[in-house]
Amino acid sequence: MSFLDHEYREIITKAVCGKGKKFTQATHHVAASHRPSSILGCWVINHLYNAKKKSEDTVEIHGSYDINIWYSYNDNTKTDVVTERVTYTDYVPLSVKDDKSINDDYDVIAKVVQQPNCLECEISGHGNKIAVDVEREFVVQIIGETKVAVRVDPKGYMSDDDDDWGFDITDDELNDVKPDFVNSKDKD
């Protein structure tokens, strides 16, 4: 069967033309105002990002987040919080690609699988520095125009008739009908 015998039609539609996934771990060194004695807590918040198609097989994600570290100093007699804004660029390779897309006008969808999260936070051996290990993970999809071939039903079994939808009354619905309904109402 071919396109020449008119049993198939080409439809141009938007579809997922590429997919990718990337897990990243990064270590950031944050400078504290005082020499830390111990780490009391670490949070990663305010994550922002955007994505764009970089090449035929890569999506580029630019993002940022805040690292907040609560620490003690002066032999654990005082505490402070240090905040640092971190920026990053992740390159997500497309593991699945459709090379038959029609044009280069793509939509890029990036979703966070794992929000940036602190894995470990420890005092570095160099002065007031604190080392923070952060993980994050993204999945991306490239949406583009592509052609889809569909088979045409030559006998026209598809119709717009509502009878094809199966709206017949079922036995359960018939059992719920009260035969006295009309008579009992007239007596009132």
C-alpha positions, 0 to 999 in steps of 0.5 A: 500500500502506498500513497499513490493508491489513495488509501493513506493521507499525510497529516502535518501536526505538532509532535514530540520530535526529541527527548532528553534527560540530564542529572547533574551534581555540582559543588559550590563554595560559599564564603561566610562572614565568619569562620564557621564552627559547625553547619546547622542547616542548608537549603536551596530555594528560589530556583528559576530556569529557561531552556532553548534548543542549542543544536540538532541534538542538545538543549541548553538550560540556564538557571539560578537558585539561592543557597542559604546556609545557617552556621555557628561561629566563635566556638558555637556561641553565635550563629549567622546565615549566608545566602549566595545566588548561584547560576548554572548552564546545563546541556541536555543531550537528546537521546531520542530524535526525529530527523524528519521534522518539517522546519526548524521552528521548535518549542522546547519544554523543560521539566524539573524531575529533581529540584536543586537539593542540598546533598551535603554541606561541610566546612572547607579547610580554607578559611571561611569557605563552605562547600555545598554539594547540590543535585538537580535533574531535568527532562526536556522535549522538543515539539516540532512539525512533522508528517504523519501518515494515516490510512483512509477507510475506503468503505467509510465506516466512520460516521457522525451518527450518534447511534455509533456511540452506544447510548442504548439503555442498559439492563441496570438502567431499566431496573431502576425505572419505577413503573408506578411513578406516573400513577403515584403522581396523578393521585396527589 
